[in-house]
Amino acid sequence: MSRRSAWINRRDRRGIWFVVPFLVGFVLFMVVPLGYAIYTSLYTSKLIGGTVFSGASNYTQTLQSSDFWNGVIRVVIYAAIQIPVMLAIAFFFACVFDLGVAKFGRTFRTIFFIPFAVPAVVGAVMWSFLLEPQFGPVVHLANAFGFSNTNFFSSSLLLPSIIVIVIWEWTGYNMVILYTALKSVPRDVVEAAILDDTPLWKIILRIKLPMVRPAIVMLVFLNLIGALQLFTEPQILEYFQQGAVSVNYTPAYFIYQTAIAADETNLAAAMAVILAVVIVLISAVSLVFRFGRSRRRRGEFA
Amino acid sequence: MSVSVLPPASAPDTVEPVRESRRERRRRERLEEQDSNIPVELYGLRRGTVPFLTSLAFLFAIFTLVPIAWIIINSTKNQANIFETFGFWFARPFSLFHNFSLLFQNVDGYGTYIQWFGNTALYAVLGGGGAAALAAFAGYGFARFSFRGSRVLFYMIIAALLVPITALTVPLYLTYAKAHLINSLWGMVLPSMISPVGIYLMRVYVDISVPRDLIDAARIDGAGELRIFFRVALPLMVPGVITVLLLSIVAVWNNYFLPLLIFNINSRYPLTVGLGLWSLRAQNSGNAQLFPMLVTGGLVTILPLIALFLLLQRYWRGGILLGSIAN
């Protein structure tokens, strides 16, 4: 027994060499930058006197900055609308294609997935042309339906426009993942429900939905991390209509403006660290929620 | 959760001894899919439900295709017609070839599209290829060896997904500025190789597709670990590696934030940064050629990836994507 486990131990130790190449890169390009961000965030560079240690002053400045928190609140609102709407559409079509209750499911699945292959920059450029206030075809359409002077880049319609763009970009990807998850729901469960004359909507909501809930929770989680870092779409829209997007529109955009345009890199580093903490906190809360739920569910079945 | 990550349908890809032609495989896949579906009549649906749901899917397909159709149509127009004619129909003169030729020129010193295309392809191949290779090694290491600290390391890597790109990229940019790595190829490629999602996917895939017994048998035969990896494990991991490769290439191809920060001369730009810059210049500079260039450039940017996805459908349909979220 002991000889065998010694053999296994020696063998297992060798396994680390498979992981080392990645680990080196991981440390260099993820751990070190993060550490460096925390380090620089503790300094302030002044016009006179160079870079001096300033402790938590960049953090207090960020925490007290209503500009920063306005951006955070905006992306939270954005996430609270965009993610449920997108997942509802994705789940609906995933179910429809999984049950085979629409024709040409295979073709539709391929079409829906296409935007995943389109870079966010190009997606935002295309939609900017379509929504452009003076010449955009969608604006002409809105006018034809009686909504005259619709401006999709105005402060009230900017966020909805971004939501539409992101839904366009990501629904297909989420749909494909949910479709695959639904495929693993055992067929006999559904067959039994059919024999009991269960209506279709009940099969979807009472059988399919609970069984793919882990997948849905994970998608909420991944989309949330992405949504809180919203950057590309607002930046391209700003290129198309200068002044439409404020410098603090989203936290990521504000950090970029602070680091590059304003050249206040120390402050930007502190903002980036705070954004990271906010994202970790929100994710942790959603994870606790997830585990709490699944424990309760396990209890039900026990 | 112990939801199975891969549907068994993708297993035959790796085990099946008889090679089937592409057409035969497509046929088999379609039949299997039909077979696994419950006949629609059994749901006891009201008449008209299927046409209704099909038309809903059709509407969403239109929503999906509208921007693509727009960019295809407008790549054939000159600047005036892009703005003045109906967006969803063609107009004279037919300017596609002229627009396309502009992609080979450095108009007003704002950069040459074809150069950006080459840069993007280079970054994507090196970065995506490197990411897939590192993920294959590390995924195998994590799945088939339990060395000290392997679990902690693995969870640390997964936790890195939570760190926002901005929190990594801004300090990377600051370090590059100090180390004179601004505008360097490796400054772009090396960080692109680090893909925590890739590690996760490969680990899950190895767990399913490479039997422990097979590795132990090879060990008893006296094969070295590296030899076992390349001769025994890797052939079984190919579908997983291709999926990770596909996802990594797309990630680099679409990456915007990192290159936006670390490149400041336009001969180094990838497509995303170059096109973003053009959309700003087109508004400001008053050069009538920039809008058609932006539209045609956008079209040429998305075509290779759409083609790649259509060709490699079974790799994103096979369910390996699900590995990124199940468990």
Interface residues (C-beta under 8 A of the other chain):
Chain A: R11 D12 R13 R14 G15 I16 W17 F18 V19 P21 F22 L23 G25 F26 L28 F29 M30 V32 P33 L34 Y36 A37 T40 I89 F93 V96 F97 L99 G100 V101 A102 K103 F104 G105 R106 F108 R109 T110 I111 F112 F113 I114 P115 F116 A117 V118 P119 A120 V121 V122 G123 V125 M126 W127 S128 F129 L130 Q134 F135 G136 P137 H140 W168 T171 G172 Y173 V176 I177 T180 A181 K183 S184 R187 V190 E191 I194 D197 P199 L200 I203 P214 A215 M218 L219 L222 I225 L228 Q229 F231 T232 Q235 I236 Y239 F240 Q242 P251 A252 I255 Y256 A259 I260 T265 A268 A269 A272 V273 L275 A276 I279 V280 S283 S294
Chain B: M1 V3 S4 P7 R30 E33 S36 N37 I38 V40 L42 Y43 G44 L45 T49 V50 L53 T54 L56 A57 F58 F60 A61 F63 T64 L65 V66 P67 I68 W70 I71 N74 I82 F83 E84 F86 G87 F88 L134 A135 F137 A138 Y140 G141 F142 R144 F145 S146 F147 R148 S150 L153 I157 A160 L161 L162 V163 P164 I165 T166 A167 L168 T169 V170 P171 L172 Y173 L174 T175 L190 P191 M193 I194 P196 I199 R219 E225 F229 V250 W253 N254 Y256 F257 L260 L261 L271 T272 V273 L275 G276 S279 L280 Q283 L294 V295 G298 T301 I302 L305 I306 L308 F309 L310 Q313 W316 R317 G319 L321 L322 S324 I325 A326 N327
